[in-house]
Amino acid sequence: MKKDISAHIDNVLHHLYINPLEKCNLACKICYTKKTSPILMEKEILAFIERYNKEIEVKVITFCGGEVFTLSYFPHLINALTKRGIFIQVITNGTVDKLDQLKDPNKISLIVSLDGLEQYHDLNRGKGNFKKSTAFLSKAKAMGFHTEIFSIVTKQNLKQIEDFEKEIYTLFGNIDTTYHPRKPMAYLNVHPVSNIEGAVEGFDFLDKKELVKLMLTKKTFPPKDLGCYQISLVSDGTVYGCCEGFEALGRVNDPISQLISKLKSKIKGPCLGCSQPGFLCGIKDIIESI
């Protein structure tokens, strides 16, 4: 294994990804995941973290859904983890406001989904949700939370990025924004859970030229230098080697050392590597051409 990949893995292992549920309060037109029923209980999540922490110190946890703020236990869980000194990242649509229940904003980063200007965003996520999400972000910033924006890109809002960034600066000042190309069919045709095409008209997939340009000029996910793998626990108790994985490492109750060993054995590929090097989130040809 290359030295830079080995060093990166050692750092990544301190960062867990947990997806407690697939269900959501919205019905976005371009959502690419089945809204399946399994939901991890709070005690299951805490038990997994406790076992993991005995092997490797947990420094950061990213939570995503579905919409995690719809979970009744979520504020209690976050408060328990920040009290232990763990930094928490939450990927959210920003329409469920439980911010007042979170006790330590300085140890929490809220990554809010905004897909472009108001008309486009609401066309995908539902009327009025742009205002809800921007109000959530404004409140979070005022309360001292770390804040970021996560934006899914199609042919339509790709053309609006300059205007979108001006609008975001007007609303929030400088704020970190990550752009996520809409999952291509090469991804959707393979992934066993994330395999819904959704609406296409008005939300067209980027072509190769557009994808390359976006990845070269903006901060994107997946990053062009890869290295975005990590131990990822999802709602049905399966553990994968990345947040978009489909090749399982094992199950929630498997020995942590076994899960880590399997992750390390899978990391290959260009740059900082990938846990699914033959797939690369469905954009293998794009990554390899940059």
HUNORRA-V23849 format. One record per residue. RES is the residue in three letters. PHI is phi in radians with two decimals (none if undefined). NEAR is the number of other ideal C-beta (glycine too) atoms within 8 Angstrom. Layout:
RES PHI NEAR
RES PHI NEAR
//
This chain:
MET none 6
LYS -1.08 6
LYS -1.06 6
ASP -1.20 7
ILE -1.18 12
SER -1.04 9
ALA -1.16 8
HIS -1.16 11
ILE -1.02 12
ASP -1.00 7
ASN -1.33 8
VAL -1.07 10
LEU -1.12 10
HIS -1.45 9
HIS -2.14 11
LEU -1.69 13
TYR -2.07 13
ILE -2.30 14
ASN -2.03 14
PRO -1.27 13
LEU -2.76 14
GLU -1.77 13
LYS -1.20 11
CYS -2.57 13
ASN -1.48 7
LEU -1.92 10
ALA -2.32 6
CYS -1.11 10
LYS -1.16 9
ILE -1.88 11
CYS -1.06 9
TYR -2.01 11
THR -2.12 9
LYS -1.18 8
LYS -1.55 7
THR -1.25 9
SER -1.42 4
PRO -0.95 9
ILE -2.34 9
LEU -1.24 13
MET -1.39 7
GLU -0.98 9
LYS -1.16 6
GLU -1.17 10
ILE -1.13 13
LEU -1.11 10
ALA -1.14 8
PHE -1.11 11
ILE -1.09 13
GLU -1.06 8
ARG -1.15 9
TYR -1.11 12
ASN -1.12 9
LYS -1.28 6
GLU -1.61 8
ILE -2.49 9
GLU -1.06 5
VAL -1.52 11
LYS -1.83 7
VAL -2.42 11
ILE -2.28 14
THR -1.79 13
PHE -1.88 14
CYS -2.58 11
GLY -2.30 14
GLY 0.75 14
GLU -2.09 14
VAL -1.19 14
PHE -1.28 10
THR -1.40 12
LEU -1.31 10
SER -1.09 3
TYR -1.51 8
PHE -1.06 13
PRO -1.03 9
HIS -1.09 8
LEU -1.08 12
ILE -1.08 13
ASN -1.12 12
ALA -1.13 9
LEU -1.34 11
THR -1.15 15
LYS -1.09 8
ARG -1.48 6
GLY 1.58 5
ILE -1.50 12
PHE -1.43 10
ILE -2.01 14
GLN -1.92 11
VAL -2.18 14
ILE -1.62 11
THR -2.50 14
ASN -1.45 13
GLY 1.27 13
THR -1.92 11
VAL -2.06 10
ASP -1.66 8
LYS -2.13 9
LEU -1.06 11
ASP -1.15 5
GLN -1.55 7
LEU -1.64 13
LYS -1.58 6
ASP -2.35 9
PRO -0.92 11
ASN -1.20 7
LYS -1.82 9
ILE -2.31 15
SER -1.93 11
LEU -1.80 14
ILE -1.85 13
VAL -1.77 15
SER -1.38 14
LEU -2.36 15
ASP -1.77 10
GLY 2.39 11
LEU -1.11 11
GLU -0.95 7
GLN -1.10 6
TYR -1.18 12
HIS -0.99 14
ASP -1.25 12
LEU -1.10 8
ASN -1.47 11
ARG -1.75 12
GLY 1.95 8
LYS -1.01 4
GLY 1.58 7
ASN -1.37 13
PHE -1.09 12
LYS -1.11 8
LYS -1.08 10
SER -1.22 15
THR -1.23 11
ALA -1.14 8
PHE -1.04 15
LEU -1.11 17
SER -1.09 10
LYS -1.11 10
ALA -1.06 13
LYS -1.07 10
ALA -1.13 6
MET -1.48 8
GLY 1.68 6
PHE -1.26 13
HIS -1.27 8
THR -2.32 13
GLU -2.50 12
ILE -2.15 14
PHE -2.13 13
SER -2.27 14
ILE -1.45 11
VAL -1.96 12
THR -2.13 12
LYS -1.01 10
GLN -1.25 11
ASN -1.46 13
LEU -0.99 11
LYS -1.27 6
GLN -1.74 11
ILE -1.00 12
GLU -1.07 6
ASP -1.18 8
PHE -1.08 13
GLU -1.16 9
LYS -1.14 8
GLU -1.11 9
ILE -1.11 12
TYR -1.12 10
THR -1.08 5
LEU -1.37 8
PHE -2.24 10
GLY 1.31 4
ASN -1.23 4
ILE -2.59 11
ASP -1.16 6
THR -2.22 12
THR -1.96 12
TYR -1.82 13
HIS -2.10 10
PRO -0.97 13
ARG -0.92 11
LYS -0.94 9
PRO -1.30 11
MET -1.08 8
ALA -1.06 9
TYR -1.43 15
LEU -1.12 14
ASN -1.27 7
VAL -1.88 9
HIS -1.23 10
PRO -1.28 4
VAL -1.98 9
SER -1.52 12
ASN -2.39 10
ILE -1.81 9
GLU -1.31 6
GLY 1.21 10
ALA -1.24 8
VAL -2.02 8
GLU -1.05 5
GLY 1.55 7
PHE -2.45 13
ASP -1.16 9
PHE -1.15 9
LEU -1.24 14
ASP -1.53 7
LYS -1.04 9
LYS -1.06 6
GLU -1.19 10
LEU -1.07 12
VAL -1.06 11
LYS -1.07 8
LEU -1.07 14
MET -1.22 12
LEU -1.46 7
THR -1.94 5
LYS -2.28 8
LYS -1.28 7
THR -2.22 12
PHE -2.22 8
PRO -1.19 11
PRO -1.19 9
LYS -1.17 10
ASP -1.66 6
LEU 1.04 14
GLY 1.38 11
CYS -1.62 10
TYR -1.40 13
GLN -3.02 12
ILE -1.19 13
SER -2.24 14
LEU -1.71 14
VAL -2.02 10
SER -1.06 12
ASP -1.62 6
GLY 1.55 12
THR -1.42 10
VAL -1.99 14
TYR -2.05 13
GLY -1.67 15
CYS -2.91 13
CYS -1.20 11
GLU -1.94 9
GLY -1.25 11
PHE -2.36 12
GLU -1.79 9
ALA -1.19 9
LEU -1.57 12
GLY 2.85 9
ARG -2.15 8
VAL -0.98 10
ASN -1.67 4
ASP -1.19 10
PRO -0.98 5
ILE -1.05 11
SER -1.07 7
GLN -1.20 9
LEU -1.11 13
ILE -1.16 12
SER -1.07 8
LYS -1.16 11
LEU -1.06 14
LYS -1.04 9
SER -1.21 6
LYS -1.58 13
ILE -1.25 15
LYS -2.60 6
GLY 1.87 9
PRO -1.31 6
CYS 0.95 9
LEU -1.62 8
GLY 1.49 15
CYS -2.60 13
SER -1.40 13
GLN -2.35 13
PRO -1.10 11
GLY -1.48 5
PHE -2.16 11
LEU 0.85 14
CYS 1.01 9
GLY 1.41 12
ILE -2.16 13
LYS -0.98 10
ASP -1.18 7
ILE -1.24 11
ILE -1.00 13
GLU -1.28 8
SER -1.64 7
ILE -1.52 8
//
